[in-house]
């Protein structure tokens, strides 16, 4: 895992160095990159950034021999983004999950999908736990450690 982290750090540094900044008001803002363990989310604001990300990935692949698994990748178009733009052969998805949270075209849709999924899974898990012989203290610990932790993460 440490070796993967070093390779990932190289990719993040490359993305930070490339001139992907777009002018917003009077300050430069770079396209956000969200990383958690081996999940990487790169948010592009224009099709002109696609070659920049492609070049950074190509450099990291050449240096580390690590490859991007295109079959595990998803692209999502927001706003007026044209889905005819090919992003490294990655298919477009209307409902990708980023760090366990569903993303949709609107915030309301994202919240509805994420909370509906979460509450459904929580109900099933709570019913299964209810049948077990546990003390009140053990049940409270279970709720705090497992059920509420997922809700807090999603929130």
C-alpha positions, 0 to 999 in steps of 0.5 A: 500500500505504501508503494501505491501511495507514493505513486498516487502522490506523484500523480497528485503533484503532476495534476497540481503542477499542470496549468489547469487553473481557470480564472474565477473572479480575480483568483486562480482555482485548480480543478479539485481532486478528491482522494481517499485510499485508492479512490481518486475523483478528478473534477473537470470544469471544461473539456480542455482539461481532458488532455492535461489529465490524460498526460498526467496519467500517462506520465505516472503509468510510464514511471510506475507501471501502474495502470488505470482500470478503465472498467472501474472508472466513471464519468458524470456530466453536470450542467451543460457538459457535452457527453460526446467528449470522450474522457479516456474511454471512460463511460458516462454514468448518471449516478456514480458513487464517490466515497460511498455517496451517490451523486446525481444531477441535482443536490436533491436527487443526490440526497434522496438517493443516498439517504434512501439507500442508507436508511434501507441498509440500516433498517435491514442491519438493525433488524438482523441485530435486533434478533441477537441476544444483547444487553442494552449497553451492547445494543447502544454500542452497536448503534453508535459504532455501526449504524450511526457511523454510516449516517454521520459519514453520509451526512 
